[in-house]
Amino acid sequence: MVKLIYIADPMCSWCYGFGPELDTLLHGVEDMPLDIVLGGLRPYASEALDPAKKAGILSHWKIVAEATGLPFVDTALVKDGFVYNTEPACRAVASARLFAPQSTLSVLHAIQKGFYADGRDTTQTDVLVSIAVDAMKSTGVEIDDTAFAQIYSSEEAIMATHADFVQTQRWGVTGFPTLVLERAGELHLVTSGFVRTEKLVERLQAMVDEVTP
């Protein structure tokens, strides 16, 4: 069996920038399954960002914006007391995966848009629940806020998220986005970091050609 594994964090700026490139690739390989593993960019962070750290992050966002052309809004980041803990956002994606795997990527993209383009604080449960429910409905999955919140708060979702972080570390993945091709139980790196769709297609084709008689 051949499938793609996407290792990402919904609050990673380069993952946000990579979203359109990944979507274009997936449209061209619709018969290839995609698994999403939550990498954990800043999981379990507990300290509020100081002005210097915020300035550093914003300068990084500017680089991503210039490279990708995507919009960035700093509303959530610059508010007083903002704690850049990405575990809640990762858990919202893991919760969607538990309930409706077909909606996982849509929820991931929706959280990215919420944080980066709309300036919503995606470290907050109510914000994440609202974004996830709307994203799932857009894919034809009906669930209300209360039901999703119960999944999100469950031990199963908490442990599933942590398991993804552990798996990411076990694979030795330290940067996001990372896209991997799994074939016959072996992992083949497609990209570690942002690249354009054309390069993704080129690399995937080369991997296919390696085993084509």
C-alpha positions as CSV (number, residue, x, y, z in Angstrom):
1,M,0.0,0.0,0.0
2,V,1.2,3.5,-0.9
3,K,0.1,6.6,1.1
4,L,1.2,10.0,2.0
5,I,1.9,11.1,5.6
6,Y,1.7,14.8,6.4
7,I,3.4,15.9,9.6
8,A,2.3,19.4,10.6
9,D,1.1,21.7,13.3
10,P,-2.0,23.9,12.7
11,M,-0.2,26.9,14.3
12,C,3.0,26.5,12.3
13,S,3.3,29.4,9.8
14,W,5.2,27.4,7.1
15,C,2.5,24.7,7.4
16,Y,-0.1,27.4,6.7
17,G,1.9,28.6,3.8
18,F,2.3,25.0,2.5
19,G,-1.5,24.4,2.6
20,P,-2.3,25.5,-1.0
21,E,0.7,23.6,-2.4
22,L,-0.5,20.4,-0.6
23,D,-4.1,20.8,-1.8
24,T,-3.0,21.2,-5.4
25,L,-0.8,18.1,-5.1
26,L,-3.6,16.1,-3.5
27,H,-6.0,17.0,-6.3
28,G,-3.6,15.4,-8.7
29,V,-3.2,12.1,-6.7
30,E,-6.8,11.7,-5.5
31,D,-6.5,7.9,-5.2
32,M,-3.6,8.2,-2.8
33,P,-4.6,8.1,0.9
34,L,-3.3,10.8,3.2
35,D,-2.6,10.4,6.9
36,I,-2.1,13.5,9.1
37,V,0.2,13.3,12.1
38,L,0.3,16.3,14.5
39,G,3.9,17.4,15.0
40,G,3.6,19.6,18.0
41,L,5.4,22.9,17.3
42,R,5.0,24.4,20.8
43,P,3.1,21.8,22.7
44,Y,2.3,22.5,26.4
45,A,3.8,25.9,26.4
46,S,2.8,27.8,29.5
47,E,4.5,31.1,29.5
48,A,3.2,34.2,27.8
49,L,5.3,35.6,25.0
50,D,7.3,38.7,25.8
51,P,7.5,41.6,23.3
52,A,10.9,40.5,22.0
53,K,9.6,37.0,21.2
54,K,6.5,38.4,19.6
55,A,8.6,40.6,17.4
56,G,10.7,37.7,16.3
57,I,7.7,35.6,15.4
58,L,6.2,38.5,13.5
59,S,9.4,39.0,11.5
60,H,9.3,35.3,10.6
61,W,5.6,35.6,9.6
62,K,6.6,38.4,7.2
63,I,9.0,36.1,5.5
64,V,6.4,33.4,5.1
65,A,3.9,35.9,3.8
66,E,6.3,37.2,1.2
67,A,7.2,33.7,0.1
68,T,3.6,32.4,-0.2
69,G,1.4,35.5,-0.8
70,L,-1.0,34.4,2.0
71,P,-2.5,36.9,4.4
72,F,-1.3,37.2,8.0
73,V,-3.1,39.1,10.8
74,D,-1.3,39.5,14.2
75,T,-4.4,40.1,16.3
76,A,-4.2,36.9,18.4
77,L,-0.4,36.9,18.7
78,V,0.0,40.5,20.0
79,K,-2.7,40.4,22.7
80,D,-1.5,40.7,26.3
81,G,-0.8,37.4,27.9
82,F,-0.8,35.3,24.7
83,V,0.6,31.8,25.4
84,Y,1.7,30.1,22.1
85,N,0.6,26.6,23.1
86,T,-0.1,24.6,20.0
87,E,-1.4,21.5,21.8
88,P,-5.1,22.6,21.9
89,A,-5.1,23.3,18.1
90,C,-3.4,20.0,17.4
91,R,-6.0,18.2,19.7
92,A,-8.8,19.8,17.7
93,V,-7.4,18.3,14.6
94,A,-7.0,14.9,16.3
95,S,-10.6,15.1,17.6
96,A,-11.8,15.6,14.0
97,R,-9.7,12.6,13.0
98,L,-11.4,10.5,15.6
99,F,-14.9,11.4,14.7
100,A,-14.7,11.9,10.9
101,P,-11.2,11.2,9.4
102,Q,-12.3,12.6,6.0
103,S,-12.7,16.0,7.6
104,T,-9.2,16.1,9.2
105,L,-7.4,18.2,6.6
106,S,-10.3,20.6,6.3
107,V,-10.2,21.2,10.1
108,L,-6.4,21.7,10.0
109,H,-6.7,24.2,7.2
110,A,-9.6,26.0,8.9
111,I,-7.6,26.4,12.1
112,Q,-4.7,27.8,10.2
113,K,-7.0,30.3,8.5
114,G,-8.6,31.2,11.8
115,F,-5.3,32.0,13.5
116,Y,-3.2,33.5,10.7
117,A,-5.8,35.1,8.3
118,D,-8.6,36.0,10.8
119,G,-6.6,36.7,13.9
120,R,-8.6,34.3,16.1
121,D,-7.0,32.9,19.3
122,T,-6.8,29.2,18.4
123,T,-5.4,28.3,21.8
124,Q,-8.9,28.7,23.2
125,T,-11.4,25.8,23.4
126,D,-14.5,27.7,22.3
127,V,-12.7,29.2,19.3
128,L,-11.4,25.8,18.2
129,V,-14.7,24.1,18.7
130,S,-16.5,26.7,16.5
131,I,-13.9,26.5,13.8
132,A,-13.8,22.7,13.7
133,V,-17.6,22.3,13.7
134,D,-18.0,24.7,10.8
135,A,-15.1,23.0,8.9
136,M,-16.6,19.6,9.4
137,K,-20.0,20.8,8.2
138,S,-18.5,22.1,5.1
139,T,-17.4,18.5,4.3
140,G,-20.9,17.2,4.9
141,V,-20.2,16.0,8.5
142,E,-22.9,17.0,10.9
143,I,-21.9,17.6,14.6
144,D,-22.8,20.3,17.1
145,D,-20.5,22.3,19.3
146,T,-21.4,20.3,22.4
147,A,-20.7,16.9,20.9
148,F,-17.3,18.1,19.4
149,A,-16.4,19.7,22.7
150,Q,-16.9,16.4,24.4
151,I,-14.6,14.6,22.0
152,Y,-12.0,17.4,22.3
153,S,-12.0,17.1,26.1
154,S,-11.9,13.3,26.2
155,E,-9.0,11.3,27.4
156,E,-8.9,9.6,24.0
157,A,-8.3,12.9,22.2
158,I,-5.7,14.0,24.7
159,M,-3.8,10.7,24.4
160,A,-4.2,10.6,20.6
161,T,-2.6,14.0,20.3
162,H,0.3,13.1,22.6
163,A,0.8,9.9,20.7
164,D,1.3,11.9,17.5
165,F,3.9,14.1,19.2
166,V,5.7,10.9,20.3
167,Q,5.6,9.4,16.9
168,T,7.0,12.6,15.3
169,Q,9.9,12.5,17.7
170,R,10.4,8.7,17.1
171,W,10.7,9.4,13.3
172,G,13.2,12.2,14.1
173,V,11.1,14.9,12.5
174,T,12.1,18.3,13.8
175,G,10.7,20.7,11.2
176,F,7.3,21.3,9.8
177,P,5.8,20.8,7.3
178,T,7.1,17.4,6.5
179,L,5.6,15.2,3.8
180,V,6.5,11.5,3.6
181,L,5.6,8.7,1.2
182,E,5.0,5.3,2.8
183,R,5.4,2.4,0.5
184,A,5.6,-1.3,1.5
185,G,6.2,-0.2,5.1
186,E,9.2,2.1,4.3
187,L,9.1,5.8,4.6
188,H,10.5,8.1,1.9
189,L,10.9,11.8,2.5
190,V,9.1,14.0,0.0
191,T,9.9,17.3,1.7
192,S,11.0,18.7,5.0
193,G,10.0,22.3,4.7
194,F,8.0,24.5,2.3
195,V,8.3,23.8,-1.4
196,R,6.0,24.5,-4.4
197,T,3.7,21.9,-5.9
198,E,5.8,21.5,-9.0
199,K,8.7,20.3,-6.8
200,L,6.4,17.9,-4.9
201,V,5.2,16.4,-8.1
202,E,8.7,16.0,-9.4
203,R,9.9,14.3,-6.2
204,L,6.9,11.9,-6.1
205,Q,7.3,11.0,-9.7
206,A,11.0,10.2,-9.1
207,M,10.0,7.9,-6.3
208,V,7.4,6.1,-8.4
209,D,10.0,5.7,-11.3
210,E,12.4,4.1,-8.9
211,V,10.1,1.0,-8.6
212,T,8.5,1.1,-12.0
213,P,9.9,-1.7,-14.3
